[in-house]
Amino acid sequence: MADSAWCDITSEDADQLVRFYEAVMGWKKEAIDMGGYSDYVVMKPDGTPVGGICHKRGVNADYPSGWINYFTVDSLEVALAAAVENGGAQMGKIRHHGNDSFCVITDLSGAACALYEKG
C-alpha cells in the first residue's frame, strides 16, 4: 500500500498563493531558487514540512493546477507501468530529488497524483 509522503500545488502565481496559505493556515515559507524565480516549501509553525507551492513554469510548466499528493511506492518503474497499463497516463519525465525519484500521473478520472520512490 502506498503512503502519502508529500503534496504540492502548482499555480500561475505561487507568490500570491503562498501568502494566502500563510494567512489562512499559519504556514511559514522557505524559498527555493528555481533559477530566476522562487518556488516554496511550506511548513507548520513548528517547522514540520507540509508541501510545496510552485509556479506553473520551468519544470512544473505542464503540471495541472490543484494539490498533487505524492504517494510512496516500492518501485517507481513498476508503478508507472501499472498506471499506464490500467488506463492512467504519465505526465512528463521521471524527476529526481537527491536519490529519490518521482513522476506525476493521472488516473482514470483525470485526477493527478505523483508516484514517489525513495532512493
Residue frames as qw, qx, qy, qz and C-alpha x, y, z in Angstrom:
[[0.000, 0.890, 0.455, 0.000, 0.00, 0.00, 0.00],
 [0.403, 0.448, -0.016, 0.798, 1.29, 3.46, -0.86],
 [0.321, -0.669, -0.418, 0.525, 1.58, 6.16, 1.78],
 [0.227, 0.919, 0.147, 0.285, 1.10, 9.86, 1.08],
 [0.719, -0.195, -0.128, 0.655, 4.53, 11.41, 1.54],
 [0.202, -0.273, 0.079, 0.937, 4.17, 14.97, 0.26],
 [0.348, 0.747, 0.566, 0.041, 1.86, 17.35, -1.60],
 [0.256, -0.165, 0.227, 0.925, 2.46, 20.22, -3.99],
 [0.369, 0.783, 0.461, -0.195, 0.27, 22.80, -5.64],
 [0.421, 0.032, 0.394, 0.816, 1.22, 24.45, -8.92],
 [0.125, 0.843, 0.425, -0.304, -0.12, 27.93, -9.69],
 [0.467, 0.720, 0.158, 0.489, 0.33, 30.72, -12.19],
 [0.005, -0.761, 0.256, -0.597, 1.23, 32.96, -9.21],
 [0.736, -0.211, -0.576, 0.285, 2.91, 30.98, -6.43],
 [0.219, 0.165, -0.361, 0.891, 3.93, 34.21, -4.65],
 [0.467, -0.286, -0.031, -0.836, 0.30, 35.24, -4.18],
 [0.822, -0.218, -0.460, -0.254, -0.79, 31.69, -3.31],
 [0.600, -0.020, -0.605, 0.523, 1.90, 31.22, -0.66],
 [0.072, -0.202, 0.295, -0.931, 0.74, 34.47, 1.01],
 [0.679, -0.265, -0.272, -0.628, -2.82, 33.10, 1.01],
 [0.837, -0.186, -0.513, 0.043, -1.80, 29.89, 2.79],
 [0.353, 0.138, -0.507, 0.774, 0.43, 31.77, 5.24],
 [0.313, -0.233, 0.152, -0.908, -2.60, 33.86, 6.25],
 [0.782, -0.183, -0.261, -0.536, -5.18, 31.06, 6.25],
 [0.916, -0.111, -0.382, 0.057, -3.17, 28.12, 7.61],
 [0.480, -0.840, 0.255, 0.008, -0.43, 29.90, 9.55],
 [0.920, 0.126, 0.109, 0.354, 2.22, 28.17, 7.42],
 [0.226, -0.802, 0.331, 0.442, 5.73, 29.55, 7.07],
 [0.807, 0.591, -0.002, 0.016, 7.58, 29.53, 3.74],
 [0.524, -0.523, 0.470, 0.480, 11.11, 28.72, 2.67],
 [0.547, 0.737, -0.169, -0.359, 12.04, 29.94, -0.81],
 [0.773, -0.073, 0.535, 0.334, 13.71, 27.52, -3.22],
 [0.101, 0.652, -0.365, -0.656, 15.70, 29.17, -6.02],
 [0.768, 0.370, 0.524, 0.005, 14.46, 27.91, -9.38],
 [0.496, 0.014, 0.425, 0.758, 16.83, 30.00, -11.49],
 [0.003, 0.250, 0.302, 0.920, 15.21, 33.40, -11.83],
 [0.571, -0.447, -0.128, -0.677, 12.20, 32.85, -9.57],
 [0.104, -0.250, 0.850, -0.452, 11.36, 31.04, -6.33],
 [0.670, -0.325, -0.580, -0.332, 9.09, 28.15, -5.50],
 [0.318, -0.550, 0.447, -0.629, 8.31, 27.46, -1.85],
 [0.464, -0.172, -0.851, 0.178, 8.38, 24.72, 0.75],
 [0.429, -0.572, 0.015, -0.699, 5.66, 25.44, 3.31],
 [0.412, 0.012, -0.816, 0.405, 5.86, 24.38, 6.94],
 [0.495, -0.729, -0.466, -0.077, 3.66, 24.31, 10.01],
 [0.167, -0.917, 0.189, -0.310, 4.65, 26.86, 12.68],
 [0.764, -0.538, 0.351, 0.057, 6.70, 24.12, 14.43],
 [0.002, -0.653, 0.659, 0.373, 8.82, 23.66, 11.26],
 [0.595, 0.103, 0.797, 0.035, 7.21, 20.40, 10.09],
 [0.075, 0.190, -0.574, -0.793, 7.14, 20.41, 6.26],
 [0.595, 0.388, 0.482, -0.513, 3.66, 20.35, 4.72],
 [0.706, 0.468, 0.486, 0.216, 4.40, 20.53, 1.00],
 [0.365, -0.148, 0.306, 0.867, 5.32, 22.82, -1.84],
 [0.351, 0.822, 0.324, -0.311, 3.80, 25.79, -3.61],
 [0.518, -0.137, 0.524, 0.662, 5.23, 26.09, -7.11],
 [0.318, 0.572, -0.161, -0.738, 4.96, 28.35, -10.12],
 [0.803, 0.387, 0.451, -0.039, 3.48, 26.79, -13.25],
 [0.452, 0.835, -0.304, -0.073, 6.67, 27.25, -15.27],
 [0.019, -0.616, 0.786, -0.046, 10.06, 25.65, -15.78],
 [0.116, 0.107, -0.987, -0.004, 10.00, 22.00, -14.69],
 [0.216, 0.359, 0.784, -0.459, 6.39, 22.45, -13.49],
 [0.243, 0.235, -0.276, -0.899, 5.01, 24.07, -16.66],
 [0.473, -0.049, -0.720, -0.506, 2.97, 21.02, -17.67],
 [0.119, -0.182, -0.879, 0.424, 1.67, 20.16, -14.20],
 [0.228, -0.654, -0.593, -0.410, -2.04, 20.58, -13.57],
 [0.188, -0.491, 0.282, -0.803, -3.29, 23.21, -11.13],
 [0.820, -0.416, -0.117, -0.376, -4.52, 21.96, -7.78],
 [0.479, -0.605, 0.616, -0.156, -2.95, 19.95, -4.99],
 [0.776, 0.309, -0.542, -0.095, -0.97, 16.88, -6.07],
 [0.766, -0.524, 0.346, -0.136, -0.40, 14.13, -3.48],
 [0.382, 0.563, -0.733, -0.010, 2.87, 12.22, -3.68],
 [0.927, -0.250, 0.117, -0.255, 2.43, 8.52, -2.86],
 [0.173, -0.608, 0.773, 0.055, 5.44, 6.42, -1.86],
 [0.949, 0.202, -0.090, -0.225, 5.80, 3.22, -3.89],
 [0.802, -0.373, 0.398, 0.242, 8.34, 0.41, -3.67],
 [0.506, -0.026, 0.563, 0.653, 9.27, 0.66, -7.36],
 [0.256, 0.596, -0.004, -0.762, 8.56, 3.71, -9.48],
 [0.171, 0.273, -0.759, -0.566, 9.15, 1.74, -12.70],
 [0.039, -0.255, -0.966, -0.018, 6.64, -0.97, -11.75],
 [0.123, 0.599, 0.556, -0.563, 4.03, 1.53, -10.51],
 [0.217, 0.521, -0.255, -0.785, 4.33, 3.70, -13.67],
 [0.158, 0.079, -0.878, -0.444, 3.93, 0.65, -15.90],
 [0.000, -0.413, -0.889, 0.197, 0.85, -0.44, -13.92],
 [0.167, 0.587, 0.262, -0.747, -0.65, 3.05, -14.13],
 [0.269, 0.410, -0.489, -0.722, -0.32, 3.16, -17.92],
 [0.138, -0.030, -0.964, -0.226, -1.43, -0.47, -18.40],
 [0.029, -0.493, -0.822, 0.284, -4.56, 0.24, -16.37],
 [0.154, 0.779, 0.520, 0.314, -5.65, 3.35, -18.29],
 [0.299, -0.858, -0.070, 0.412, -3.75, 6.10, -16.49],
 [0.588, 0.731, -0.017, 0.347, -1.20, 8.41, -18.08],
 [0.651, -0.317, -0.082, 0.685, 2.34, 9.50, -17.26],
 [0.140, 0.979, 0.134, 0.061, 2.75, 13.29, -17.21],
 [0.077, 0.901, -0.419, 0.083, 6.25, 14.33, -18.14],
 [0.628, 0.379, -0.642, 0.223, 9.54, 12.65, -17.37],
 [0.777, -0.465, -0.344, 0.250, 10.72, 10.95, -14.22],
 [0.063, 0.844, -0.249, 0.470, 12.34, 13.56, -11.98],
 [0.732, -0.088, -0.522, 0.428, 14.85, 13.20, -9.18],
 [0.329, -0.854, 0.139, -0.378, 15.21, 14.73, -5.74],
 [0.370, -0.606, 0.696, -0.106, 18.57, 13.61, -4.41],
 [0.063, -0.177, 0.971, 0.148, 18.50, 9.80, -4.60],
 [0.433, 0.404, 0.702, -0.395, 14.69, 9.73, -4.75],
 [0.010, 0.053, 0.658, 0.751, 12.65, 9.59, -7.97],
 [0.331, 0.477, 0.616, -0.532, 9.11, 10.68, -8.77],
 [0.008, 0.113, 0.633, 0.766, 6.69, 11.17, -11.63],
 [0.445, 0.237, 0.315, -0.804, 3.23, 12.71, -11.91],
 [0.028, 0.187, 0.918, 0.350, 0.46, 10.55, -13.34],
 [0.530, -0.042, 0.042, -0.846, -3.26, 10.92, -13.96],
 [0.343, 0.070, 0.916, -0.194, -5.72, 8.21, -13.02],
 [0.155, 0.396, 0.832, 0.356, -8.85, 7.07, -14.88],
 [0.009, -0.839, -0.506, 0.201, -10.84, 10.04, -13.57],
 [0.388, 0.756, 0.043, 0.525, -8.20, 12.51, -14.78],
 [0.488, -0.867, 0.087, -0.040, -7.06, 13.31, -11.23],
 [0.521, 0.625, -0.481, 0.327, -3.32, 13.86, -10.83],
 [0.736, -0.652, 0.181, 0.026, -1.01, 12.38, -8.22],
 [0.321, 0.722, -0.612, 0.042, 2.68, 11.59, -8.10],
 [0.973, -0.151, -0.152, 0.088, 4.42, 8.27, -7.53],
 [0.050, -0.860, 0.452, -0.230, 7.49, 8.63, -5.33],
 [0.944, -0.032, -0.273, 0.182, 10.29, 6.10, -4.82],
 [0.415, -0.856, 0.307, 0.041, 12.79, 6.64, -2.02],
 [0.631, 0.615, -0.466, 0.084, 16.37, 6.05, -3.19]]
